[in-house]
Amino acid sequence: MQGVLLCALTLLVYVAGLVSYRWIPKLRLASYSFTATGLALIPLCGLAVYHLMWPLSGALLWLLVSLIGTAAVLGALALMKARVMIYLAVAFIVSDVLAVSKTMQVGLIWYFVSLLLLATALALIQRFASAQLPVQLTRGINDSARVFVPVTMFASMMIGTRLHFWETALIFVLGTLYTVTFVALDRSFYFYVQARVYSLLATLYFTLWLCEYLNNYVYVLLPTAILSLISCFILGLVNLPALPWAPSKDLMATWCLAQPPVIFSVAAIMVDAHAEPALFGSSSGGVGATLVLSLLVTLNVAALGVAVRSRLKTHTPALAFIVGILGFLALPTIPLVVLLLGLAALHVMPKPLSHGAQLPGVAGGLALPALLLLLVQIADSHSYWALLFLGLSGAFCYLYSELATPRTAETPSNARLFSAIILLASGVITPVLLSIGVDAAYRYRVISGSIEYSALSVGIASYLGLSIAGALLTLDRTYRALDARPIHQKAPVSGQIYTHSPLQTPYLLLTALYVSVSLILITAPAVLMSHRDYLVYAALLLGTLAIFWKASPRTFSHLGILIRLYLLWAAVQLTITSSLFSLHTALIITFLTALLSACSLLLIRFHQLSRSAGTELITGLVFGWIALLAALPLIRTDIRVAALLGALLLTGLALLWQIASRRPAVSALQVALAAGALTLLGYPLLAGSLRLSDALSLLLLGMLSLAGSKTWAALSASTQPAHVSNPNQEDYLGRWGYAYNVTTARTGLALTHVYLLHPVWAEPLALSCLAILILTAGWWVQVAPQKRLYPPLVGINLLMFRILVENEMREAFLYFSQALVFSFSLLLVFSIIRRQKPSLILYSIALGIQAFGTLYLTVAGWSLPWSDRLIIVLVTLVLLVATVLLKRKILVILVVAMLSYQILYIVGGLNIFSLFILGFALIGLVIWRLLARDETIQTQPHLPRRPCDSQPTAPPATGSNPSGTQQTSIPAWQKPDHTP
């Protein structure tokens, strides 16, 4: 009963939708909802009937419900002609087909076959009866067909475990026929892509079925690869009707997609036949594997020739060489020979795939390594010689093509830039492959001293030199063309001047150049052993210098960078592989870094060849300092040839920097280089020949460095810009003062610190004190006049500390505290004399320390000698002078009392007599203070009473003095105190 009620309700809703659509126009929007709801309830009615009252099989009920739903939706479609109804109609028709298959109890494959037949029928109806059908129905069928078939193909792949491989392959064959049919009818790109994919999947599943039957999966991807290559031939050689995609693009994409199955097939065949790549062994794996691999390689090369003929004609030589180099890593000898001969044939065909006079040379460069491989196979020798010869021929052919092509104002093509990048990439890959091949050939027991290995090293270095030279020629040609090309491509007007933009730069080629050079330098020690990597550095340097004198200005800057990069890496590699403290190693590194600094200096001198003079200056200065540091291991106690050569290098570099503009950084480097040369010559002379101690030798060198740098700073031209001088800060020392060539003088002072670091702490004490005095004098000259009090104070404290160290730090607290109080008191005295505001914080610290020292005298004074007690009294006396100048009357009384107590304690200690004298002195001071205050009040009765901590007031404005006399401004801290 419930099922019947649900069916009645469904029928009522469906009929209500049709009636309202037909006879009530105002309810047409609602009628769509009623009709769609009724159609959606039909499957639910089927489920209710099946669970409540259906006695027969479920497949039959499914078919009955589907037919009822199909009739209902077709009726609604005939009346409403809405696109949503065609979607529902397609869904019910699919259900009909599946229900029929289920009722007939056929295999699972027939579900997909029937669905594909249904899709074909719908598509044919849409194709041939589109004029008789409404537009909404045509669009609905079209949209359904676009989704229906791909979903069916995807479903067949997802449930592949329930289908045999041949069944899945048959489904994809039907899908291919379906899509090919509609490609021929509509030229649709969508169906064209499906046809290509379905055909490949059908081939793959048929192959899987055969492999499963034969129990051999070696050739599982071989038919797919062959089909893709045959497709290349069809696309390139057969005159097909107009395709929805450009045939040249389709051809190139097909060849690229064919490479993964080709590579997998080659690898599987080689593994199954136990074949080895030509670079690592000589086993070819048998005649069968060789024939299959040779056939596959031939098809692949022929497809490549067809693919590049239309779009990549000018890229063929570069592609051929890079494919040939990679072939050594993947193919046995005979298939590799076939590959090289096929690549050579691409350049001598009746219609060549490239252009230019270098084609025979390219063909020969590919064919000769193939012949060499055959000879190697016959003689059972090593095949890495063929790889080296292939690389040399490729680099030579490219260099010849660059030299043979005239230098015109035309911009180089993208093919030339691509070839240069490929050449640089092969320069990175080929030496690494050669190194691996050599290790495999000799079972990792390479004899680096053999003639064969030496010849191989020379060949690798020559190959890299030729590659760099060819790439730099392309870079130079590109720069020349960009400089000659106008920015605006319009016809020139009268008076128009063409200039090149700095943004016209081949960044891709420059990136490839520098990345490749860096990788070559990094991998060179691993490629060649026993310091043979220096052959690579030399070859790179020669390849760069080959175009040095004919390079354009923009190329010249990159040549300078590359040359310095070679030299720097050679120095780093020498540092890593050799002892840094070896004389020869240090001398070579010093020479290389000095040469790098000189290169930057030459680029600065000829600044029109340098893109950035500031960067070159910084680079040259950095390498100059590195050369100085590298020369430090040359210092010995006896005179040696290496030290003399190092001194000559540093001196020559210092003199060479004279051609640069006068700058503080340049002068500092010259002083440092001169000091380094002086050390290399002076230290062996003093410590070795004259037998002086190390401390005395360093002291003399430090004095010479300080005096020489200051003399050089005073006598040479100023390196600082002119500025307005302040009369209050003028140095009475003139050119010998602190403000003239500050960087030069302070560089010498800094080097003096390095020299005197050992003498300051060495024996004897007099030598140490002399070193401290020299440093103090140096700093006294090199600071401003108003700050020249600080170096003596620091020197005094440093002397005190050195004396304490010498005396094993006895009474360290007493000496340190008295030195601090003495220093702070002198600072206060000189500040007051110069009419500067003294620091009350320093005075408070000094007074507190001295008060604590007085207590210390009371507690431990009996153990102090008379000299130490006298030091305390004298320091207190200096503090009293500072207090008097500070004009703080109460503080004067306190300091006088502290001084009196110290004197009385030293004289006789505390007793009735000394206390009476102390009290009498205090009473006298108080009476003197009262009398002085009364006299001040009587002489200045107009002054108001102010607290002692009153803030200073602003001086009167200009012109407020009626008498016209000049008033002297008195600092607030010096005004008289009128506190009662």
PEJOPE-V222718 format. One record per helix or strand. SS is the DSSP state (H for helix, E for strand). FROM is the first residue (numbers start at 1). LEN is the number of residues. If there is no record, write none. Layout:
<<SS & FROM & LEN> <SS & FROM & LEN>>
//
This chain:
<<H & 2 & 22> <H & 25 & 28> <H & 58 & 23> <H & 83 & 22> <H & 108 & 21> <H & 135 & 24> <H & 160 & 3> <H & 165 & 22> <H & 189 & 26> <H & 222 & 16> <H & 247 & 27> <H & 287 & 24> <H & 313 & 18> <H & 333 & 13> <H & 359 & 21> <H & 384 & 21> <H & 414 & 28> <H & 451 & 34> <H & 507 & 21> <H & 533 & 13> <H & 553 & 25> <H & 583 & 23> <H & 607 & 3> <H & 613 & 18> <H & 632 & 3> <H & 641 & 19> <H & 664 & 26> <H & 694 & 22> <H & 727 & 3> <H & 734 & 3> <H & 742 & 20> <H & 765 & 17> <H & 785 & 22> <H & 812 & 22> <H & 840 & 24> <H & 866 & 21> <H & 889 & 19> <H & 912 & 28> <H & 972 & 3>>
//
